[in-house]
Amino acid sequence: MIKHVVIFNWHPEVTTEQVAALQQNLEAFATTLEGCIEYAVGANAGFCEGTADFAVVATFETEEAWRTYFEHPDHRRIVVEQIGPMAASRLATQIRH
């Protein structure tokens, strides 16, 4: 299995409405994917200082399933149209488990 983890910090002008729309679009997209076992996405709960603004944590059955997700035209559209303009920073990793 592949665990995909991405964290973002947003530009200061990003609104809660933009974040909610992104979350809704990512969640809807994830439901269409074969090989996606778990998909959690959302804004930071705000328990601690110095943490990221938003995260995606997904589990895929195989590397191929992750690559299908990552390269999918709908994912690329969300990245270009929503995430790109909002993101001040992005960190990602994929781990085998």
Backbone as JSON, one array per atom type, in Angstrom:
{
  "sequence": "MIKHVVIFNWHPEVTTEQVAALQQNLEAFATTLEGCIEYAVGANAGFCEGTADFAVVATFETEEAWRTYFEHPDHRRIVVEQIGPMAASRLATQIRH",
  "N": [[0.84, -1.19, 0.0], [0.32, 2.33, -0.5], [0.86, 5.29, 1.16], [-0.13, 8.55, 0.89], [0.79, 11.77, 1.59], [0.15, 15.15, 1.96], [0.87, 18.47, 2.74], [-0.22, 21.82, 3.12], [0.39, 25.34, 3.16], [-1.45, 28.26, 3.07], [-1.75, 31.26, 1.06], [-2.1, 34.46, 2.63], [-4.48, 35.76, 1.86], [-6.34, 33.84, 1.17], [-9.57, 32.5, 1.39], [-12.01, 31.11, 3.71], [-14.09, 30.04, 2.3], [-12.95, 29.38, -0.17], [-11.21, 27.36, 0.66], [-13.06, 25.48, 1.61], [-14.41, 24.87, -0.77], [-12.33, 23.7, -2.24], [-11.81, 21.45, -0.63], [-14.26, 20.08, -0.91], [-14.22, 19.54, -3.69], [-11.93, 17.9, -3.91], [-12.67, 15.72, -2.28], [-14.93, 14.77, -3.67], [-13.74, 14.03, -6.1], [-12.03, 11.99, -5.21], [-13.8, 9.92, -4.63], [-14.24, 8.76, -7.05], [-12.18, 7.14, -7.7], [-10.54, 4.13, -8.42], [-8.9, 1.82, -6.33], [-8.29, 3.55, -4.31], [-8.16, 3.54, -1.0], [-8.57, 4.97, 1.35], [-9.34, 8.35, 2.06], [-8.6, 11.33, 3.35], [-9.13, 14.7, 3.96], [-8.64, 18.14, 4.66], [-8.99, 21.26, 6.53], [-6.67, 22.52, 8.93], [-7.18, 21.72, 12.3], [-6.45, 23.46, 14.26], [-5.25, 23.14, 16.79], [-2.64, 23.56, 17.68], [0.08, 25.92, 17.59], [2.06, 26.94, 14.75], [1.59, 25.01, 12.79], [0.58, 23.38, 9.71], [-1.76, 24.64, 7.21], [-3.58, 22.99, 5.85], [-4.36, 19.65, 4.86], [-3.85, 16.6, 3.0], [-4.43, 13.24, 3.22], [-4.01, 10.13, 2.04], [-4.7, 6.73, 1.21], [-3.56, 4.29, -0.95], [-4.05, 1.32, -2.85], [-1.98, 0.4, -4.49], [1.12, 1.45, -6.05], [0.59, 2.08, -8.68], [-2.15, 2.77, -8.56], [-1.94, 5.11, -7.06], [-0.43, 6.65, -8.86], [-2.27, 6.87, -10.96], [-4.23, 8.47, -9.73], [-2.64, 10.79, -9.19], [-1.87, 11.66, -11.75], [-4.24, 12.01, -13.04], [-6.57, 13.77, -15.13], [-8.62, 15.3, -13.87], [-7.58, 15.67, -11.3], [-5.26, 17.11, -11.95], [-6.49, 19.41, -12.96], [-7.74, 20.48, -10.64], [-5.45, 21.01, -9.16], [-4.18, 22.99, -10.76], [-6.19, 24.98, -11.07], [-7.22, 25.53, -8.5], [-5.53, 24.81, -6.2], [-2.95, 25.77, -6.94], [-3.17, 28.71, -7.16], [-3.79, 29.22, -4.47], [-1.84, 28.16, -2.76], [0.88, 28.84, -0.68], [2.93, 27.31, 0.18], [3.99, 23.9, -0.19], [4.3, 20.57, 0.84], [5.08, 17.19, 0.28], [4.81, 13.63, 0.53], [5.25, 10.16, -0.22], [4.7, 7.07, 1.14], [5.56, 3.66, 1.55], [3.63, 1.09, 2.94]],
  "CA": [[0.0, 0.0, 0.0], [1.0, 3.61, -0.57], [0.26, 6.4, 1.91], [0.18, 9.83, 0.24], [0.56, 12.84, 2.56], [0.49, 16.47, 1.44], [0.45, 19.58, 3.6], [-0.17, 23.12, 2.47], [0.12, 26.62, 3.81], [-2.12, 29.13, 2.11], [-1.48, 32.69, 1.05], [-2.96, 35.1, 3.64], [-5.78, 36.22, 1.33], [-7.21, 32.7, 0.88], [-10.77, 32.55, 2.24], [-12.55, 29.82, 4.17], [-14.93, 29.54, 1.21], [-12.05, 28.74, -1.14], [-10.74, 26.11, 1.26], [-14.19, 24.55, 1.63], [-14.64, 24.43, -2.16], [-11.26, 22.77, -2.56], [-12.06, 20.2, 0.09], [-15.4, 19.42, -1.55], [-13.8, 19.03, -4.99], [-11.02, 16.77, -3.71], [-13.45, 14.58, -1.76], [-15.76, 14.24, -4.76], [-12.83, 13.37, -7.03], [-11.51, 10.76, -4.59], [-14.82, 8.86, -4.68], [-14.27, 8.18, -8.39], [-10.91, 6.46, -7.93], [-10.31, 2.73, -8.06], [-7.65, 1.62, -5.63], [-8.15, 4.5, -3.22], [-8.74, 2.88, 0.16], [-8.96, 5.98, 2.34], [-9.01, 9.7, 1.62], [-8.96, 12.34, 4.35], [-8.68, 16.0, 3.5], [-9.3, 19.2, 5.39], [-8.26, 22.35, 7.15], [-6.08, 22.28, 10.23], [-8.12, 21.9, 13.42], [-6.0, 24.61, 15.02], [-4.91, 22.8, 18.17], [-1.28, 23.99, 18.01], [0.72, 26.95, 16.77], [3.14, 26.5, 13.89], [1.21, 23.86, 11.98], [0.15, 23.68, 8.34], [-3.15, 25.08, 7.06], [-4.47, 22.05, 5.17], [-3.67, 18.39, 4.56], [-4.44, 15.48, 2.29], [-3.84, 11.96, 3.61], [-4.73, 9.12, 1.27], [-4.08, 5.41, 1.11], [-3.83, 3.63, -2.22], [-3.69, -0.1, -2.85], [-0.73, 0.18, -5.21], [1.75, 2.63, -6.64], [-0.15, 2.38, -9.91], [-3.38, 3.48, -8.18], [-1.53, 6.47, -6.69], [-0.06, 7.36, -10.09], [-3.52, 7.18, -11.67], [-4.76, 9.63, -9.02], [-1.77, 11.94, -9.33], [-1.83, 12.09, -13.14], [-5.61, 12.12, -13.56], [-6.89, 15.12, -15.59], [-9.41, 16.03, -12.87], [-6.64, 16.07, -10.25], [-4.43, 18.18, -12.51], [-7.33, 20.62, -13.05], [-7.87, 21.01, -9.28], [-4.13, 21.55, -8.8], [-3.92, 24.22, -11.5], [-7.21, 26.01, -10.89], [-7.5, 25.87, -7.11], [-4.39, 24.72, -5.29], [-1.87, 26.66, -7.38], [-3.35, 30.09, -6.71], [-3.96, 29.32, -3.02], [-0.73, 27.61, -1.99], [2.14, 29.53, -0.44], [3.91, 26.24, 0.26], [3.47, 22.52, -0.3], [5.21, 19.46, 1.1], [4.4, 15.93, 0.02], [5.58, 12.4, 0.58], [4.54, 8.9, -0.41], [5.41, 6.02, 1.87], [5.05, 2.29, 1.41], [3.35, 0.46, 4.23]],
  "C": [[0.88, 1.25, 0.0], [0.19, 4.63, 0.23], [0.79, 7.69, 1.29], [-0.19, 10.94, 1.23], [1.03, 14.15, 1.94], [0.01, 17.5, 2.44], [0.7, 20.9, 2.88], [-0.25, 24.23, 3.5], [-0.42, 27.53, 2.73], [-1.57, 30.55, 2.16], [-2.47, 33.36, 2.02], [-4.35, 35.49, 3.14], [-6.76, 35.08, 1.01], [-8.36, 32.69, 1.9], [-11.21, 31.15, 2.68], [-13.45, 29.21, 3.11], [-14.09, 28.84, 0.14], [-11.57, 27.39, -0.62], [-11.85, 25.07, 1.27], [-14.49, 24.02, 0.24], [-13.57, 23.44, -2.6], [-11.49, 21.43, -1.9], [-13.19, 19.42, -0.57], [-14.99, 18.81, -2.89], [-12.86, 17.83, -4.86], [-11.77, 15.54, -3.22], [-14.29, 13.95, -2.85], [-14.89, 13.48, -5.76], [-12.38, 12.03, -6.47], [-12.52, 9.61, -4.67], [-14.86, 8.17, -6.03], [-13.09, 7.25, -8.65], [-10.93, 5.0, -7.51], [-8.97, 2.64, -7.35], [-7.37, 2.62, -4.53], [-8.91, 3.92, -2.02], [-9.3, 3.88, 1.16], [-8.52, 7.34, 1.84], [-9.52, 10.68, 2.65], [-8.34, 13.65, 3.92], [-9.38, 17.07, 4.33], [-8.35, 20.23, 5.97], [-7.75, 21.92, 8.52], [-7.11, 22.58, 11.33], [-7.69, 23.03, 14.36], [-5.64, 24.35, 16.46], [-3.58, 23.37, 18.61], [-0.83, 25.12, 17.1], [1.76, 26.3, 15.86], [2.84, 25.29, 13.04], [0.73, 24.32, 10.61], [-1.34, 24.05, 8.32], [-4.1, 23.98, 6.59], [-3.68, 20.79, 4.87], [-4.53, 17.45, 3.74], [-3.69, 14.24, 2.75], [-4.66, 10.88, 2.93], [-3.95, 7.81, 1.27], [-4.54, 4.76, -0.18], [-3.35, 2.19, -2.16], [-2.31, -0.35, -3.43], [-0.13, 1.5, -5.66], [1.01, 3.04, -7.91], [-1.44, 3.15, -9.61], [-3.05, 4.92, -7.79], [-1.19, 7.27, -7.94], [-1.29, 7.74, -10.92], [-4.18, 8.42, -11.06], [-3.96, 10.88, -9.35], [-1.8, 12.51, -10.74], [-3.21, 12.31, -13.77], [-5.92, 13.56, -13.99], [-7.71, 15.93, -14.59], [-8.53, 16.5, -11.71], [-5.78, 17.22, -10.75], [-5.22, 19.49, -12.59], [-7.47, 21.27, -11.68], [-6.55, 21.66, -8.84], [-3.91, 22.91, -9.48], [-4.9, 25.32, -11.13], [-7.41, 26.43, -9.44], [-6.24, 25.9, -6.25], [-3.28, 25.71, -5.67], [-2.03, 28.09, -6.92], [-3.41, 30.27, -5.2], [-2.68, 29.03, -2.24], [0.48, 28.55, -1.91], [3.27, 28.51, -0.32], [3.22, 24.89, 0.24], [4.6, 21.56, 0.03], [4.44, 18.17, 0.89], [5.37, 14.78, 0.21], [4.66, 11.23, 0.28], [5.36, 7.84, 0.31], [4.75, 4.68, 1.62], [4.77, 1.76, 2.81], [2.49, -0.76, 4.04]]
}
